Amino acid sequence: MKKLLTLAVCLFSVTALCAQTQVIAHRGYHATKNSVRNSLSALVNAQDAGVYGSECDINETADGVLVVVHGPMHEKYRVQETDFATLRAQTLANGEILPTLEEYLVQAKKNTATKLIIEIKDHNTPARETRVVKNILKMVKKHKLVNDVEYIAFRQFVCDELVKWGPKGIKVAYLNGTLTPEYCKGLGYTGIDYSFKVMQQHPNWIKESHDLGLTVNIWTVNDPEGIKWCIDNKADYITTDNPAEAMRQLGM
């Protein structure tokens, strides 16, 4: 009886934790003085704020370096068609250098309470996307961050490759909003990560996802009314450029 009671308490605690909507800083917590999107300072700010996750965008340069940049352009250069040295010479708007994934992982390791949410951008061939997926997974493993990194992508093929090549328990969510929760579950994904517009059109997908054991993230929600809608509808995560407002509404 004592064991059953302990188990019940544990299950209740897990359920209560899952019921609390969490905040993911979109491209890092950049809405602060002297920071910009996808910069190292934006990741540090997210860690300092204590949000659940800090999202970043990963592209591969022409010479195979994984960089943190939304793309497809960095200044006047096409990221995936330009060598790293040329891109690195173009500083970010706040004067920081263009960060590499490796540099991001080094910083992520300093405070793993904030998960790194890696969005893998579309690349021009399936072979290149497979290489990018494998190299990202390899680098994350090297830095011993396997349990502290989650993955998202718009391309179904990229999500499929993450499931195929990733470690057991890898967290993968699909971004494009075109697949039902049931279909995502069948592909081995662990969540859906859809736009606010899509989720307003399909609010039933939140409960369906939870019934299937999938998580629900909604992006990119910045206004107070939208944030409130996500909280009221029990989304697991809100990706936002306005973490301060989301945290205020959540009482964090």
C-alpha positions as CSV (number, residue, x, y, z in Angstrom):
1,M,0.0,0.0,0.0
2,K,2.8,2.4,0.9
3,K,4.5,1.7,-2.5
4,L,1.2,2.4,-4.3
5,L,0.8,5.6,-2.4
6,T,4.3,6.8,-3.2
7,L,3.7,5.9,-6.9
8,A,0.5,7.9,-6.9
9,V,2.2,10.9,-5.4
10,C,4.9,10.7,-8.0
11,L,2.4,10.5,-10.8
12,F,0.5,13.4,-9.4
13,S,3.7,15.5,-9.2
14,V,4.6,14.7,-12.8
15,T,1.1,15.5,-14.0
16,A,1.2,18.8,-12.1
17,L,4.6,19.7,-13.7
18,C,3.4,18.9,-17.2
19,A,0.3,21.0,-16.7
20,Q,2.5,24.1,-16.2
21,T,3.0,25.9,-19.4
22,Q,6.7,26.7,-20.0
23,V,8.5,29.5,-21.9
24,I,10.8,29.1,-24.8
25,A,12.8,32.2,-25.8
26,H,12.5,32.5,-29.6
27,R,16.1,32.8,-31.0
28,G,17.2,33.4,-27.5
29,Y,16.1,36.1,-25.0
30,H,17.1,38.9,-27.3
31,A,14.6,41.5,-26.2
32,T,17.2,43.1,-23.8
33,K,19.7,45.8,-24.1
34,N,22.7,45.1,-26.4
35,S,21.5,41.7,-27.5
36,V,20.2,40.3,-30.9
37,R,18.5,37.2,-32.1
38,N,20.6,34.0,-32.3
39,S,23.5,35.6,-30.4
40,L,25.5,34.1,-27.5
41,S,24.2,36.9,-25.3
42,A,20.6,35.9,-26.2
43,L,21.3,32.4,-24.9
44,V,22.9,33.7,-21.7
45,N,19.9,36.0,-21.1
46,A,17.6,33.1,-21.5
47,Q,19.6,31.1,-19.0
48,D,19.7,34.0,-16.6
49,A,15.9,34.4,-16.9
50,G,15.4,30.8,-16.0
51,V,13.1,30.0,-19.0
52,Y,12.5,26.4,-20.0
53,G,14.3,26.7,-23.3
54,S,16.2,28.9,-25.7
55,E,15.6,28.2,-29.4
56,C,18.3,28.6,-32.0
57,D,18.5,28.1,-35.8
58,I,21.3,25.9,-37.3
59,N,22.6,26.2,-40.8
60,E,25.6,24.6,-42.5
61,T,28.1,26.8,-44.3
62,A,29.6,25.9,-47.7
63,D,32.6,24.5,-46.0
64,G,30.7,22.4,-43.4
65,V,30.6,24.6,-40.3
66,L,27.4,24.5,-38.3
67,V,26.5,28.1,-37.4
68,V,23.7,29.7,-35.4
69,V,21.8,32.0,-37.9
70,H,18.3,32.0,-39.1
71,G,19.2,32.4,-42.7
72,P,19.1,32.1,-45.6
73,M,21.1,35.3,-45.6
74,H,23.7,36.8,-43.3
75,E,24.3,40.3,-44.4
76,K,24.6,40.0,-48.2
77,Y,25.8,36.4,-48.2
78,R,23.8,33.2,-48.6
79,V,24.7,31.2,-45.5
80,Q,24.7,27.7,-47.0
81,E,26.7,28.8,-50.1
82,T,29.3,30.9,-48.3
83,D,32.5,29.8,-46.4
84,F,32.6,30.2,-42.6
85,A,35.5,32.8,-42.6
86,T,33.5,35.2,-44.9
87,L,30.4,34.9,-42.7
88,R,32.3,35.2,-39.5
89,A,33.8,38.5,-40.7
90,Q,30.3,40.0,-40.8
91,T,29.5,40.9,-37.2
92,L,26.0,40.8,-35.7
93,A,24.1,44.1,-35.3
94,N,25.3,44.4,-31.7
95,G,28.9,43.8,-32.6
96,E,29.0,40.1,-31.5
97,I,30.6,37.5,-33.8
98,L,28.4,35.0,-35.6
99,P,28.3,32.0,-33.2
100,T,28.9,28.5,-34.1
101,L,26.9,25.6,-32.8
102,E,29.9,24.4,-30.9
103,E,30.1,27.8,-29.1
104,Y,26.4,27.6,-28.3
105,L,26.8,24.1,-26.8
106,V,29.8,25.3,-24.7
107,Q,27.5,28.0,-23.3
108,A,24.5,25.7,-23.0
109,K,26.6,23.3,-20.8
110,K,27.2,26.1,-18.3
111,N,23.5,26.1,-17.3
112,T,21.5,23.1,-18.4
113,A,18.4,24.2,-16.5
114,T,17.6,26.0,-19.8
115,K,17.2,23.5,-22.6
116,L,18.7,24.3,-26.0
117,I,16.0,23.9,-28.6
118,I,17.7,23.4,-31.9
119,E,15.8,24.2,-35.1
120,I,17.5,22.5,-38.1
121,K,16.9,24.6,-41.2
122,D,16.1,23.2,-44.6
123,H,19.1,22.4,-46.8
124,N,19.2,21.9,-50.5
125,T,19.5,18.1,-50.7
126,P,18.4,15.1,-48.6
127,A,22.1,13.9,-48.4
128,R,23.1,17.3,-47.0
129,E,20.3,17.3,-44.5
130,T,21.3,13.8,-43.3
131,R,24.9,15.0,-42.9
132,V,23.8,18.0,-40.9
133,V,21.6,15.9,-38.7
134,K,24.4,13.4,-38.0
135,N,26.9,16.1,-37.3
136,I,24.6,18.0,-34.9
137,L,23.9,14.8,-33.0
138,K,27.6,13.9,-32.9
139,M,28.5,17.4,-31.5
140,V,25.7,17.3,-28.9
141,K,26.9,13.9,-27.7
142,K,30.5,15.1,-27.6
143,H,29.5,17.9,-25.2
144,K,27.4,15.5,-23.1
145,L,24.2,17.4,-23.7
146,V,22.1,14.6,-25.1
147,N,19.5,15.0,-22.4
148,D,19.5,18.8,-22.5
149,V,18.9,19.4,-26.2
150,E,15.6,19.1,-28.1
151,Y,15.0,19.3,-31.8
152,I,12.6,20.9,-34.2
153,A,12.3,21.2,-38.0
154,F,9.9,22.3,-40.7
155,R,11.1,19.5,-43.0
156,Q,9.5,16.2,-42.3
157,F,12.6,14.4,-43.7
158,V,14.8,16.2,-41.1
159,C,12.5,15.1,-38.3
160,D,12.5,11.5,-39.7
161,E,16.4,11.5,-39.8
162,L,16.5,12.8,-36.2
163,V,14.3,9.9,-35.1
164,K,16.4,7.4,-37.2
165,W,19.8,8.5,-36.1
166,G,19.2,10.0,-32.7
167,P,19.6,8.4,-29.3
168,K,16.8,6.6,-27.5
169,G,14.5,9.2,-26.0
170,I,15.4,12.0,-28.4
171,K,12.8,14.8,-28.4
172,V,11.7,15.8,-31.9
173,A,8.8,18.1,-32.8
174,Y,7.5,18.9,-36.2
175,L,7.0,22.6,-37.1
176,N,5.1,22.8,-40.3
177,G,1.6,22.4,-39.0
178,T,0.5,20.0,-41.8
179,L,0.4,16.7,-39.9
180,T,-2.1,15.5,-37.3
181,P,-0.9,14.6,-33.8
182,E,-1.8,10.9,-34.5
183,Y,0.4,10.9,-37.6
184,C,3.3,12.6,-35.8
185,K,3.0,10.0,-33.1
186,G,3.2,7.2,-35.7
187,L,6.4,8.8,-37.1
188,G,8.1,8.6,-33.7
189,Y,8.0,12.3,-33.0
190,T,7.5,13.4,-29.4
191,G,5.6,16.6,-30.0
192,I,4.0,19.1,-32.4
193,D,5.3,22.6,-32.6
194,Y,2.8,24.6,-34.6
195,S,2.1,28.2,-35.3
196,F,-0.5,30.1,-33.3
197,K,-2.6,30.5,-36.4
198,V,-2.6,26.7,-36.9
199,M,-3.4,25.9,-33.3
200,Q,-6.3,28.4,-33.2
201,Q,-7.8,26.5,-36.2
202,H,-7.2,23.2,-34.5
203,P,-7.5,23.7,-30.7
204,N,-8.6,20.1,-30.4
205,W,-5.0,19.0,-31.4
206,I,-3.8,20.1,-27.9
207,K,-5.9,17.5,-26.1
208,E,-5.4,14.9,-28.9
209,S,-1.6,15.4,-28.5
210,H,-1.7,15.0,-24.7
211,D,-3.9,11.9,-25.0
212,L,-1.2,10.5,-27.3
213,G,1.6,11.5,-25.0
214,L,2.9,14.2,-27.3
215,T,3.9,17.7,-26.1
216,V,2.5,20.9,-27.7
217,N,4.5,24.0,-28.4
218,I,3.0,27.1,-30.0
219,W,5.0,29.7,-31.9
220,T,5.7,32.6,-32.2
221,V,3.3,34.2,-29.6
222,N,4.2,37.7,-28.5
223,D,1.1,39.6,-27.6
224,P,-0.6,39.3,-24.2
225,E,-3.9,38.0,-25.6
226,G,-2.2,35.2,-27.6
227,I,0.0,34.2,-24.6
228,K,-3.1,34.0,-22.5
229,W,-4.9,31.8,-25.1
230,C,-2.0,29.4,-25.0
231,I,-1.9,29.2,-21.3
232,D,-5.7,28.8,-21.0
233,N,-5.7,26.0,-23.6
234,K,-2.9,24.2,-21.7
235,A,-0.1,24.3,-24.3
236,D,3.0,22.8,-22.8
237,Y,5.3,25.5,-24.3
238,I,5.0,29.0,-25.7
239,T,7.8,30.1,-28.0
240,T,8.0,33.9,-27.8
241,D,10.1,37.0,-28.4
242,N,8.4,38.4,-25.3
243,P,9.5,36.0,-22.5
244,A,8.9,38.7,-19.9
245,E,5.2,38.9,-20.6
246,A,4.8,35.1,-20.8
247,M,6.6,34.8,-17.4
248,R,4.5,37.5,-15.9
249,Q,1.2,35.8,-16.9
250,L,2.6,32.5,-15.5
251,G,3.6,34.0,-12.3
252,M,7.3,33.2,-12.8
